[in-house]
């Protein structure tokens, strides 16, 4: 399994749990995998999927999909994820797009409210003569970028196709990464030329497509969903930024020992009780955030055979390796060495 950058654990990059929860059942069915087994191997529980609007840290999302990748051996995992995107995958973002009058308004709303589906890449629209280009900027590099990019770009097409009366066929689909061994399945799905090692990630469409009406258009619902999306986005930014900021400060302080609520609150310029109260409004506790971050990092560090258990314990802010071992047994029901050996 590829080793992920531990720095992701302290970043604010994330993906909507609703998105993951929507694509996971058909994806697991496609590969013949058990949800319980996959979640357990990835170190995740069902809890994040039961709360509407919950964000999953990107490091946890990647661990989940890397488990599926390891089990399936399918380098086109991101493509297969994108094919299974439905409007409910995006919750409010999906429904505000569904109610749009035409494809142009739908794309505009996708760009404006994109962060409702998580804090990850950035979608851009540009005009190129008689074509428009919808491109996606991925903040990562390497193999994780490949899976995320294919999921995003393929998801656009899978989402939009059923909404338009005429068959939506892109002028071309482009990916900056290299070609897979089985390009044909990409061409068959997109029904368009698919280029790899291209200079952008995304799709090009005839400019006239922007005026195509959506079959699901609903003027009354459109106005209501637009207001709801704006209100939710404002609240979404405040709440998700707070949790991401707490995780980032914890990550920065771990090397100096176990971070405290007081030290993290101080680094954020607020009193400890204020931070505790703001987290409580989201049914979160500082201790749980610290514990979850440590578990994510532990499983990343254990993939690096050059790191000893003592070094990993220190990187996680534990005073001694025995404390780390006890915590790991609580998380995974096995010792760090057994988990590292795959047992």
C-alpha positions, 0 to 999 in steps of 0.5 A: 500500500502506498505511503501517504504524506503524514502532513495530510493529517494536519491539513484542512483538506476533506471530503463530505461523508455523505459523498463517500457514503453514497458511492461506497455501497455500489463501489463495494458491490462492484468489487465484491467487498464487505463494508464492515471489513473495509471500514475496519481495515481502514480504521473507520467507524460508521459514526461519521456517516450518520451526521449530515454535513460531516466532513471526513479528513482527506487522510482518512478518505485516502486510507479508505480508498487505498484499502479498496485499491489494495483489495481490488488491484484496480488502478482505475478506482477513481474512475469507478468511484466517479461513475457511481456519483448521483445527486444525493452524493452531494446533498444540498449541493446536488439538489441546488444543481438539480433545480437549476434552469440550464447547464450553465447555471448548474455549472456556476452553482457547482463552482460557487458552492463546491466547498459544501462537498468538502475542502479539496480541489477547485473547479474552474470554467473557461471559454475557448472559442466555440468550446468551454472547458471545465477543469479541476485543480487537485492540490495533491500530487502522485497516485492520490491525485490520480484517483481524486481527479478521475473521481471528480471529472468522471463524477461531473459527467455521471451526475449531469448526463441524466439531467439533460434531454439530449445525450451529453457527449463531451468534446474531449476528456483530459487527464494530466496523468499517464494512460492506464492499461485499459483506456477503452473503458474510459472511452466507452463511458465518456463516449468521447476522445479521452486524452492522457498526459494532457495539459489540464484535468477536466472536460471540454464541451460545446459552448452551446451546451450551457444553454441546454435546459435541465429536465429537473429544473424547478424555478421555485425550488431553485430560489429556495435551494440557492438561499439554503446553499448560501446559508449552509455555506456560511455556517459550513465554513465556520464549523469546518474551518474550526475543526481543521484548525484544531487538527492542524495545531495538534499536528504542529504540537505533537512533536513536542509532547501531547498537546493540551486543550489549553495550548491549542486554544492559545495558539488559536487566540481563544480561551480553552473553555471557548474552544471546548464550547464551540466544539461541543456545539458540533458534538465534538470533544478535543480529546476525541480529535486528538485521539483520532488524529493520532490513530490516523498518523500511527497507521501512516507511520507504521507503513514506513519500515524505517521508523521504529515504534519508539520513534513513532511514539515520539512523533505522536506525542507519547512519552514512551512506546508503551503508552503508544502500544496501549493506545494502538491496542485500544484503536485496533485490537492488536499491537503495532508490530502485529498490525505492521506485519499484517496480522 
